[in-house]
């Protein structure tokens, strides 16, 4: 349905009529993995975080042709604070610090000599974080049956066929995603023990090494940002733990890479993972900006919300330049926000 609606907006040229209203002053783009199509995850939720190197390069060419300035987060902040909007801007941001960012994305950014940001989760680099979404992917792919504790009892699922594996992955993903952190980790660690997976090995298979990060940090194109130690949903943590997750990550990046990692990114970044409490904490810790995964272009008024900045994802399910053009226009996300506000207004009246 989403593809159909977007295609209708694009091919009817309806988005052009609305672009002036919704376009904003710039866009922060979200990326996670940049991998070959043959290496993409078979599971929708993980695959939406993966784009190909070819799509990344085409997107860079596209935004340049559209007349956008591709800028660093420091330059974006400068333009917002000083209300300098004579030219539209784009920021490329990549979350977590995966090895494919170094192998596949970095060479493309260097080729075009354009700036980008890597938000680093130090626990992934160190092998101490729990990549639970990759854990369940690996188990489901290698097994024909999975047993997992759900709602206080052990559930067993047959996962022999790919459709079965996809169905159970989605079920387990959202079950774990919505759990409190301690029970979530207990369930995942029990799965790892049962199916003989190493949390450290899983991280290190996906993570950039410190040497790779050091090379990136020495490039004038790269901004190293803070993405916490353990990639936890901060809204589920006590205040002091939120502060530790952010401050310890920044301190370690400073010590290991000799950078000031003063731009922050909230793990997961949706409203259930980061909201006003977290925005205030991150601002009080002295970060210059902080980004969410709330889907919206940047407007001039975001100069007053530098620690709650929205982004637009480059989504693995929408790797066509017509979708990039639509998302840069701000029309799909603007219409969606308007529709939500209208529904909320009706509810209040009733």
C-alpha positions in Angstrom: 0.0 0.0 0.0 2.8 2.4 0.9 4.5 1.8 -2.5 1.2 2.4 -4.3 0.5 5.7 -2.4 4.1 6.9 -3.0 3.9 6.0 -6.7 0.6 7.8 -7.0 2.1 11.0 -5.5 5.1 10.7 -7.8 3.6 9.8 -11.2 0.6 12.2 -10.8 3.1 15.0 -10.0 0.8 15.8 -7.0 3.9 16.1 -4.8 5.1 19.1 -6.8 1.9 21.0 -5.9 2.5 20.4 -2.2 6.3 20.7 -2.1 6.4 24.4 -1.4 4.4 23.8 1.8 6.2 20.8 3.1 9.8 20.9 1.7 11.6 22.6 4.6 15.2 23.8 4.6 17.0 20.5 4.5 17.1 16.8 5.3 19.1 14.5 7.5 19.3 11.1 6.0 19.5 7.9 8.1 21.5 4.9 7.0 22.6 1.7 8.8 24.1 -1.0 6.5 25.5 -0.5 3.0 25.8 -4.1 1.6 25.6 -5.9 -1.7 22.1 -7.0 -2.7 23.2 -10.6 -2.5 24.1 -10.1 1.2 20.8 -8.5 2.2 18.8 -10.0 5.1 15.9 -12.3 4.2 13.9 -10.7 6.9 11.9 -7.5 6.2 12.7 -5.7 9.4 16.5 -6.2 9.1 16.5 -5.7 5.4 14.9 -2.2 5.6 18.1 -1.1 7.3 20.2 -2.2 4.4 20.9 -0.4 1.1 23.3 -1.3 -1.7 26.4 0.7 -2.5 24.9 1.4 -6.0 21.8 3.0 -4.4 24.0 5.1 -2.1 26.0 6.4 -5.1 22.9 7.1 -7.1 21.4 9.0 -4.2 24.5 11.2 -3.9 24.4 11.9 -7.6 20.7 12.7 -7.4 20.9 15.1 -4.5 23.8 16.9 -6.1 21.8 17.2 -9.3 18.8 18.6 -7.4 21.1 21.4 -6.1 21.4 20.4 -2.4 24.5 21.3 -0.4 25.8 18.1 1.3 27.1 19.3 4.6 28.4 18.2 8.0 26.3 18.3 11.2 28.4 21.2 12.4 27.5 23.2 9.2 23.8 22.1 9.5 23.7 23.4 13.1 25.3 26.7 12.0 22.7 27.2 9.3 19.8 26.4 11.7 21.1 28.6 14.5 21.8 31.5 12.1 18.7 30.9 10.0 20.8 30.7 6.8 18.6 29.0 4.3 19.4 30.4 0.9 20.4 26.8 -0.2 18.9 23.5 0.9 21.1 21.0 2.6 21.5 17.3 3.1 23.4 15.5 5.9 24.3 11.8 5.6 24.3 9.9 8.9 25.1 6.3 9.5 24.1 4.6 12.8 25.9 2.1 15.0 29.4 1.7 13.3 29.1 -1.3 11.1 32.1 -2.7 9.1 30.2 -2.3 5.8 30.1 1.5 6.4 33.9 1.4 6.2 34.1 -1.2 3.4 31.3 0.0 1.2 30.2 3.5 2.1 33.4 5.3 3.0 34.9 4.8 -0.5 31.8 6.3 -2.1 31.8 9.3 0.2 35.6 9.8 -0.6 35.0 9.5 -4.3 32.6 12.4 -4.2 34.5 14.3 -1.5 31.4 14.8 0.7 31.0 14.8 4.5 29.1 12.3 6.5 28.6 11.2 10.1 29.1 7.8 11.8 27.2 7.5 15.1 29.2 4.9 17.0 27.9 2.5 19.6 31.1 1.6 21.5 29.7 -1.6 22.9 29.3 -3.0 19.4 32.9 -2.1 18.6 34.1 -3.7 21.9 31.9 -6.7 21.5 29.9 -6.1 24.7 26.6 -5.0 23.3 23.7 -7.4 22.6 22.6 -7.3 19.0 19.4 -9.2 19.8 17.8 -8.5 16.3 20.8 -10.2 14.6 20.8 -13.0 17.2 17.3 -14.1 16.4 18.0 -13.8 12.7 21.0 -16.1 13.0 19.2 -18.7 15.1 16.1 -18.7 12.8 18.2 -19.1 9.7 20.3 -22.0 11.0 17.6 -23.9 12.9 14.5 -25.8 11.9 12.9 -25.2 15.3 13.2 -22.6 18.0 12.1 -22.6 21.6 11.8 -19.4 23.4 10.3 -18.1 26.7 7.3 -15.9 25.9 4.9 -14.5 28.6 6.2 -16.8 31.3 6.2 -20.1 29.4 8.3 -21.8 26.7 6.9 -21.6 23.2 8.2 -23.8 20.4 8.0 -22.9 16.7 8.7 -24.9 13.6 10.8 -22.8 11.2 11.7 -25.1 8.3 10.5 -23.0 5.4 11.5 -19.4 4.5 7.9 -18.2 4.9 7.8 -19.8 8.4 11.1 -18.2 9.3 9.9 -14.8 8.2 6.7 -15.1 10.1 8.4 -16.2 13.3 11.2 -13.6 13.0 8.6 -10.8 12.9 6.8 -12.3 15.8 9.9 -12.6 18.0 11.3 -9.2 16.9 8.3 -7.3 18.1 7.9 -9.4 21.2 11.5 -8.7 22.2 11.4 -5.1 21.1 8.5 -4.3 23.4 9.9 -6.1 26.5 11.5 -4.3 29.4 15.3 -4.4 29.0 16.3 -6.8 31.8 13.8 -9.5 30.8 14.7 -8.9 27.1 18.4 -9.5 27.8 17.7 -12.5 29.9 15.7 -14.1 27.1 18.3 -13.3 24.5 21.2 -14.5 26.5 19.3 -17.7 27.2 18.8 -18.2 23.5 22.5 -17.6 22.8 23.5 -20.1 25.4 21.0 -22.7 24.1 22.0 -22.3 20.4 25.7 -21.8 21.1 26.0 -18.2 19.9 28.6 -15.8 21.2 27.3 -12.2 21.8 30.9 -10.9 21.4 31.5 -12.8 18.2 28.2 -11.5 16.7 29.1 -7.9 17.5 32.6 -8.2 16.1 31.4 -9.8 12.9 29.4 -6.7 12.2 31.4 -3.9 13.8 34.2 -1.7 12.6 37.4 -2.2 14.5 39.0 0.7 16.5 41.7 0.9 13.8 39.0 1.4 11.1 37.3 4.0 13.3 40.7 5.8 13.8 41.2 6.0 10.1 37.7 7.4 9.7 38.2 9.9 12.5 41.4 11.2 10.8 39.4 12.0 7.6 38.3 15.6 7.2 35.0 14.2 5.7 34.0 12.3 8.8 32.2 13.4 11.9 32.2 10.8 14.7 29.0 10.9 16.7 27.9 9.4 20.0 25.3 6.5 19.9 25.6 5.2 23.5 27.5 2.3 24.9 25.0 -0.5 24.6 22.3 0.7 22.1 19.5 0.6 24.6 16.1 2.3 24.4 16.9 5.2 26.7 13.3 5.8 27.7 13.4 2.4 29.5 16.4 3.5 31.7 16.6 5.5 34.9 18.0 9.1 34.4 21.4 8.3 35.7 21.8 5.3 33.4 20.8 7.5 30.4 23.5 10.0 31.4 26.1 7.2 31.7 25.2 5.6 28.4 25.8 8.9 26.6 28.7 10.3 28.6 30.7 7.1 28.8 30.3 6.6 25.0 31.5 10.1 24.3 34.4 9.8 26.7 35.6 6.6 25.2 35.4 8.0 21.6 37.4 11.0 22.8 40.0 8.8 24.4 40.4 6.2 21.6 39.9 8.5 18.6 40.9 11.9 19.9 37.7 13.5 18.7 35.0 15.6 20.3 32.0 13.3 19.7 29.5 16.1 20.4 26.7 15.1 18.1 24.3 12.5 19.6 21.9 9.9 18.1 19.2 8.2 20.2 19.2 4.4 19.8 16.0 3.3 18.0 15.0 6.9 18.1 11.2 6.6 18.0 8.8 8.2 20.5 8.8 5.1 22.7 12.6 5.1 22.9 13.4 8.8 23.3 11.2 11.7 24.2 11.2 15.0 26.2 13.1 13.6 29.2 15.9 12.2 27.0 16.0 15.3 24.9 16.6 17.4 28.0 19.2 15.1 29.4 21.2 15.1 26.2 21.0 18.9 25.9 22.2 19.3 29.5 25.2 17.0 28.8 26.4 19.6 26.3 25.8 17.8 23.0 25.6 20.2 20.0 22.7 18.2 18.3 20.8 15.0 18.7 18.9 13.0 16.1 15.9 10.8 16.3 14.3 8.4 13.8 11.1 10.4 13.7 10.4 10.8 10.0 10.4 14.4 8.8 12.5 16.9 6.9 14.2 19.8 8.7 12.3 23.1 9.1 13.5 26.4 10.2 11.8 26.0 13.6 14.1 23.0 14.3 16.6 25.6 15.4 14.7 25.6 18.7 14.8 21.7 18.9 18.4 20.9 18.2 18.2 17.9 20.5 15.2 16.3 18.9 16.0 16.5 15.2 14.0 14.2 12.8 15.6 12.3 9.9 14.5 10.6 6.7 15.6 7.0 6.3 17.2 5.5 3.2 15.1 2.4 3.4 16.1 -0.9 1.9 12.5 -1.5 0.6 12.5 1.8 -1.3 15.7 1.8 -3.3 14.4 3.8 -6.2 15.3 7.4 -6.9 11.7 8.4 -7.3 11.2 7.6 -3.6 14.2 9.6 -2.7 12.8 12.6 -4.6 9.5 12.2 -2.9 11.0 12.0 0.6 13.2 15.0 0.0 10.1 17.0 -0.9 8.7 16.5 2.6 5.3 15.7 1.1 4.8 12.1 2.3 5.9 12.8 5.8 4.1 16.1 5.9 0.9 14.6 4.8 1.3 11.8 7.3 1.9 14.3 10.2 -1.1 16.4 9.1 -3.3 13.3 9.0 -2.2 12.3 12.5 -3.0 15.7 13.9 -6.4 15.7 12.2 -7.2 12.3 13.8 -6.0 13.6 17.2 -8.2 16.6 16.9 -11.3 14.5 16.1 -10.6 12.3 19.1 -10.3 15.3 21.4 -13.6 16.7 20.1 -15.3 13.4 20.7 
